[in-house]
Amino acid sequence: MSINATERLADFIRKIEYNQLPKDVINAAKESFVDFLAVSIAGYRKGQLSQLIIDYLLQIGGREESTILGVEKKVPSVNAALANGVSGHSMDLDDGHRKALGHPGVCVIPAALAVGELTGCSGKTLLTSIIIGYEIFVRIGKAVNPSLFSRGFHTTGVCGTLAAASAAAKVFSLDKEKIISTLGIAGTQSCGLLVVTHSGQMMKPLNAGKAAQNGVISALLSQAGAIGSSKIVEGKDGFVQAFSGNCDYSLMLDHLGESFEIKNCYKKFYPACRHTHAAIDAALYLKNQFNIIHKDIKEIEVTAYPAALKLTEKKDMPIDEAGTRFNLAFAVSLSLVKGRAGIKDFSIENTKSREINDLFRKIRIKSDPSLNSKENNIRGSKVEVVLLDGKKYEKTVNLPKGELENPARLEDFYNKYYECTDSDWSKKKQENILEIVNNLEEISNINHLMEVIKNE
């Protein structure tokens, strides 16, 4: 029996329209868009790779089509997608989906925004394309994982390319055959390796940026008449065979258009790999609940699931800021010393802190597969602290803050938005952008929003 996955996904992308989308799905898309804008501005300001790439893109210039967030200058749409994708992923503060094992927003939204600005699309079109891109990302990610992850591929870059292409194709209003070609062109460009979580962490955001850029390139080429593989997903030597070899097509294709995964994405409140967040939550709980003083700590035991340790178990203190985001022992030590884990805390200065280094050496890390269970909605960590006087305190967090089952307060979400943007945007600008995004379906051309973003 033929699966026809590529064709069925293309049908879904072509047919879904704004008026078919439930209100809660639309609201989730608006929230995701606000979150992306916030983390992109923060990433532009603090991301090392973001600064390097943006400087280069501004030097080479080109047709002024779409805006690089932060510098508020226009470059070719493909380059704006690249820059904004890199910025959005630079702080590891962007949203994600735990069952898809990746970050859809930083691939999908930069692509949709770049093409939307190029075409002057409506707010409804932008929202629809974002929702579609998220759906493609999560469905493919769930279907091919954990095999793809186990092979060392980065879901964000690999699945994100198809998702970004889907969003861009929707903004362009491509017909079914051109959407199939867009996916075909995108699939041949999918890339991204998890080796960047072990060393060279500065380069991890490039996977997201390239996914966004390649998605835009794919849609542009298809629109111009280029023809991609017609069975890029399921075909011989295609996406599934190459990246996973094991695919649950029911997760990819069943009930398409009946429910939308953008509602199930988590939001992040610590600028670090998501696999550290449950441990950070636990450490902060112990610090605050029992008024633990770091000088009184004798030893610390951190227990997490194998996938978390694969990416974040490090024996040595990080050597650069990017490395702090992928170091479980650093994250826990930081939380117990500072009592917080914010944007300014994951820094090279704190890797030199005597107090943090002292706790770092006292940490033992253990693996427990039971802390990761899709069936029981667990993806957690346990932190146990033993004091010099013999007292023991422990806390287990089954799901970190920001998951659907462990939601953050709305106040936390908006505090994150303001913290990420307050160095670049005035209070008035912050409020104006929030108001426009919250009513995005009412604007006929998203360049209105981009003008507000570009100007004070």
C-alpha positions in Angstrom: 0.0 0.0 0.0 1.4 3.4 -0.9 1.8 5.9 1.9 1.8 9.1 -0.1 3.0 11.1 2.9 4.4 14.0 0.8 1.1 14.4 -1.1 -1.0 14.2 2.0 1.1 16.8 3.7 0.9 19.1 0.7 -2.9 18.7 0.6 -3.1 19.8 4.2 -0.8 22.8 3.6 -2.9 23.9 0.6 -6.4 23.4 2.1 -6.1 24.8 5.6 -7.4 28.4 5.8 -7.7 30.9 8.6 -11.5 30.6 9.0 -11.0 26.9 9.7 -8.8 27.5 12.7 -10.1 27.4 16.3 -9.7 30.5 18.4 -7.4 28.8 20.9 -5.1 27.7 18.1 -5.0 31.3 16.7 -4.2 32.6 20.2 -1.4 30.0 20.6 0.1 31.2 17.3 0.0 34.8 18.6 1.7 33.8 21.8 4.3 31.9 19.9 4.9 34.9 17.7 5.4 37.2 20.7 7.8 34.7 22.2 9.8 34.5 19.0 10.1 38.3 18.7 11.3 38.5 22.3 14.0 35.7 22.1 15.2 37.0 18.7 15.8 40.5 20.1 17.7 38.9 23.1 19.6 36.6 20.8 20.6 39.5 18.5 21.9 41.4 21.5 23.8 38.6 23.2 24.3 35.8 20.7 27.9 35.5 19.5 27.0 33.7 16.3 24.1 36.1 15.7 26.4 39.1 15.7 28.9 37.4 13.4 26.3 36.4 10.8 24.4 39.7 10.9 27.6 41.7 10.4 28.4 39.5 7.4 24.9 39.8 5.9 24.9 43.5 6.3 28.3 43.7 4.6 27.2 41.8 1.5 23.8 43.7 1.4 21.5 42.9 -1.5 17.9 43.7 -2.3 16.0 45.2 0.6 13.2 42.8 1.1 12.8 41.6 4.7 13.9 42.9 8.1 16.7 41.6 10.4 15.3 41.9 13.9 17.4 44.0 16.2 19.3 46.0 13.6 15.9 46.7 11.9 17.5 46.8 8.4 16.3 45.0 5.3 18.2 42.4 3.3 17.1 39.7 0.8 14.4 37.6 2.4 16.5 34.4 2.4 19.1 36.2 4.5 16.6 37.8 6.9 15.2 34.3 7.6 18.8 33.1 8.3 19.6 35.9 10.6 16.4 35.8 12.6 16.5 32.1 12.9 20.0 32.2 14.3 19.0 35.1 16.7 15.9 33.3 17.8 17.9 30.1 18.8 21.0 31.9 20.2 19.8 32.1 23.8 18.1 28.7 23.9 15.0 30.5 25.1 12.8 29.6 22.2 9.7 27.3 22.4 9.7 23.6 21.6 7.8 20.4 21.6 9.0 17.6 23.9 7.5 14.7 21.9 8.9 16.1 18.6 12.3 16.7 20.3 12.9 20.1 18.7 12.1 23.8 18.3 9.6 24.7 15.7 9.3 28.4 16.2 12.8 29.5 15.3 12.5 27.7 11.9 8.9 28.4 11.0 8.4 32.0 12.1 11.6 33.5 10.5 10.6 31.9 7.2 7.0 33.0 7.4 7.9 36.5 8.5 10.5 37.0 5.8 8.2 35.9 3.0 5.3 37.7 4.6 7.1 40.9 4.6 8.3 40.3 1.0 4.8 39.8 -0.2 2.9 42.1 2.1 0.7 39.3 3.3 -2.2 39.8 5.8 -2.0 39.0 9.5 -4.4 36.1 8.9 -2.1 34.6 6.3 0.9 35.0 8.5 -0.9 33.3 11.4 -2.2 30.5 9.2 1.3 29.8 7.8 2.8 29.7 11.3 0.2 27.2 12.5 0.8 25.0 9.4 4.6 25.2 9.8 4.4 24.1 13.5 2.0 21.3 12.6 4.4 19.9 9.9 7.4 20.2 12.3 5.7 18.4 15.2 4.1 15.7 13.2 7.2 14.8 11.3 9.4 15.2 14.4 7.1 12.8 16.4 7.0 10.3 13.6 10.7 9.9 13.1 11.9 10.3 16.7 13.6 9.0 18.8 15.4 7.3 15.9 16.5 10.6 14.3 17.7 11.9 17.6 19.5 8.7 18.5 21.5 8.9 15.2 22.8 12.3 16.2 20.6 14.5 14.0 19.2 17.8 15.3 15.4 17.7 14.8 15.3 21.5 14.8 17.5 21.7 11.7 16.3 18.6 9.9 12.5 18.7 10.4 12.6 22.5 10.7 13.6 22.8 7.0 10.4 21.0 5.8 8.4 23.0 8.3 9.8 26.4 7.2 9.3 25.5 3.6 5.6 24.6 4.4 5.1 28.0 6.0 6.7 29.9 3.2 4.7 27.9 0.6 1.5 28.9 2.4 2.4 32.6 2.4 3.1 32.4 -1.3 -0.3 30.6 -1.8 1.3 27.9 -3.9 -0.8 25.2 -5.5 -0.5 21.5 -4.5 2.1 20.6 -7.1 4.3 23.5 -6.2 4.0 22.7 -2.5 5.1 19.1 -3.2 8.1 20.6 -5.1 8.8 23.0 -2.3 8.9 20.0 0.2 11.1 18.1 -2.3 13.6 20.9 -2.6 13.6 21.5 1.2 14.1 17.8 2.0 17.4 17.7 0.0 18.7 20.6 2.1 17.7 19.3 5.6 20.6 19.2 7.9 21.8 19.6 11.5 23.9 17.5 13.9 23.7 17.2 17.7 27.5 17.2 17.9 27.1 21.0 18.5 25.7 20.2 22.0 29.0 18.5 22.9 31.5 21.1 21.5 31.2 24.1 19.3 27.9 25.0 20.9 28.1 28.5 19.4 27.1 26.9 16.1 23.9 25.2 17.3 21.7 28.2 16.3 23.0 27.9 12.7 20.8 24.7 12.4 17.7 26.8 13.0 18.8 29.6 10.8 19.6 27.4 7.9 16.3 25.6 8.3 14.5 28.9 8.0 16.7 30.1 5.1 16.4 26.8 3.2 12.7 26.8 3.6 12.4 30.2 2.0 14.8 29.2 -0.8 12.7 26.1 -1.5 9.5 28.0 -1.8 11.1 30.7 -4.0 12.6 28.1 -6.3 9.3 26.2 -6.6 7.4 29.3 -7.3 9.8 30.1 -10.1 9.3 26.6 -11.6 11.9 24.4 -10.0 10.7 20.8 -9.5 11.6 18.8 -6.4 11.2 15.2 -5.6 7.5 14.2 -5.5 8.1 11.7 -2.6 10.7 13.4 -0.5 9.3 12.1 2.8 8.5 8.5 2.1 10.4 7.7 -1.1 13.4 5.4 -1.6 16.5 7.3 -0.4 14.2 10.0 0.9 13.8 11.9 4.2 12.6 9.1 6.4 15.1 6.5 5.1 18.0 8.8 5.3 17.4 10.5 8.7 15.5 7.9 10.7 14.8 4.5 9.0 11.9 4.1 11.4 8.8 6.1 11.1 5.3 6.0 12.6 3.3 7.4 9.8 0.1 7.5 11.9 1.7 10.2 14.0 2.5 12.1 10.9 -0.7 11.7 9.0 -3.7 10.7 11.1 -6.3 13.4 11.8 -4.5 16.1 9.9 -6.4 19.3 10.2 -8.5 18.1 13.1 -6.2 19.3 15.9 -3.2 21.5 16.0 0.1 20.9 17.8 1.0 24.6 18.3 -1.1 24.5 21.4 1.1 21.8 22.9 4.4 23.5 22.6 6.3 24.5 25.7 7.7 27.9 26.5 11.1 28.3 28.1 12.0 30.5 31.0 15.7 29.7 31.4 18.2 30.3 28.6 19.6 26.8 28.5 19.0 23.4 26.9 15.5 22.2 27.8 16.9 19.0 29.2 18.3 21.0 32.1 15.1 22.8 33.0 13.5 20.2 35.3 16.7 20.1 37.3 16.9 23.9 37.5 13.2 24.0 38.7 14.1 21.5 41.4 17.3 23.3 42.5 15.5 26.6 42.7 12.7 25.0 44.7 15.1 23.6 47.2 17.1 26.9 47.4 14.0 29.0 48.1 11.9 26.5 50.1 14.6 25.6 52.6 16.7 28.7 52.4 19.8 26.6 51.5 23.1 28.4 51.7 25.6 27.2 49.1 28.4 27.2 51.7 26.5 24.7 53.8 26.3 22.1 51.0 28.3 18.9 51.3 27.2 17.1 48.1 24.6 17.2 45.4 23.1 14.3 43.4 21.3 15.1 40.1 19.3 12.4 38.5 18.0 12.8 34.9 16.9 10.6 32.0 19.4 9.3 29.4 18.6 11.7 26.6 19.2 14.7 28.9 22.5 13.3 29.9 23.5 12.6 26.3 23.3 16.4 25.6 24.1 18.0 29.0 26.3 15.7 31.1 29.7 17.4 31.2 32.7 16.7 33.5 34.3 20.1 33.0 33.2 23.7 33.5 32.1 25.4 30.3 34.8 27.3 28.4 32.4 29.8 26.8 29.0 31.3 27.2 27.3 29.0 24.7 28.7 26.0 26.6 26.9 27.1 29.8 23.6 26.4 28.2 24.4 22.7 27.7 26.0 21.8 31.0 23.7 20.3 33.6 26.1 20.6 36.5 26.7 24.2 35.8 23.0 25.0 35.6 22.3 23.3 39.0 25.3 24.9 40.6 24.3 28.3 39.3 20.7 27.9 40.6 21.8 26.9 44.1 24.3 29.7 44.4 22.4 32.6 42.7 18.8 31.5 43.4 18.0 32.3 39.8 18.8 31.3 36.2 18.1 34.2 34.0 19.6 35.7 30.8 22.4 37.4 32.5 23.3 34.4 34.7 24.5 32.0 31.9 27.7 33.9 31.4 31.4 33.3 31.1 31.8 35.4 34.3 29.9 32.8 36.3 32.0 30.0 35.0 34.8 31.7 36.9 32.8 32.1 40.1 34.5 30.4 43.1 31.2 29.5 44.7 29.8 28.0 41.5 33.0 26.1 40.8 32.9 24.7 44.4 29.4 23.3 43.9 30.2 22.0 40.5 32.8 19.7 41.9 30.3 18.4 44.5 27.8 17.2 41.9 27.2 13.6 41.0 25.0 12.8 38.1 22.9 9.7 37.7 20.8 8.3 34.9 17.2 7.0 35.4 15.2 6.1 32.4 11.9 6.2 34.4 12.2 10.0 34.5 11.3 10.0 30.8 7.9 8.5 29.9 5.6 9.6 27.1 2.8 7.5 28.5 3.0 9.1 32.0 3.9 12.6 30.8 7.2 12.6 32.6 10.4 14.2 31.4 12.0 15.2 34.6 14.9 15.4 37.1 15.5 14.9 40.7 17.9 17.0 42.8 19.1 15.9 46.2 21.2 18.2 48.4 23.1 17.0 51.5 24.2 19.6 53.9 27.3 19.6 56.1 25.1 19.0 59.2 23.7 15.8 57.6 20.3 17.2 56.6 19.0 16.0 53.2 16.6 17.7 50.9 15.3 16.4 47.6 12.9 17.5 44.9 11.6 15.7 41.8 10.1 17.7 39.0 8.3 15.5 36.4 7.9 18.2 33.8 9.6 21.6 33.8 7.7 24.9 34.0 6.2 26.0 30.7 4.8 22.6 29.6 1.0 22.3 28.9 0.7 20.1 32.0 2.9 22.4 34.1 2.0 25.9 32.8 3.7 29.0 33.7 1.8 32.0 34.8 0.8 34.6 32.2 2.8 37.1 34.3 6.0 34.9 33.7 5.4 35.0 30.0 5.1 38.7 29.8 8.0 39.3 32.2 10.1 37.2 29.8 9.0 39.4 26.8 9.9 42.6 28.6 13.2 41.3 29.9 14.3 40.1 26.5 13.4 43.4 24.7 13.9 46.1 27.3 17.5 46.9 26.1 16.3 47.6 22.6 12.7 48.7 22.7 11.1 51.5 24.8 8.1 50.6 27.0 5.8 52.3 24.5 7.2 50.2 21.6 6.9 47.0 23.6 3.2 47.8 24.3 2.5 48.8 20.7 3.9 45.6 19.4 2.0 43.5 21.9 -1.2 45.2 20.9 -0.6 44.7 17.2 0.2 41.0 17.5 -2.7 40.4 19.8 -4.9 41.8 17.0 -2.9 40.5 14.1 -5.8 39.1 12.2 -7.1 42.7 11.8 -4.2 44.0 9.7 -4.2 43.7 5.9 -0.4 44.0 5.5 2.1 42.8 8.0 4.5 45.6 6.9 2.5 47.7 9.3 3.8 45.7 12.1 7.3 45.7 10.7 7.3 49.5 10.5 6.4 49.7 14.2 9.3 47.2 14.9 11.7 49.2 12.8 10.7 52.6 14.2 10.4 54.0 17.7 
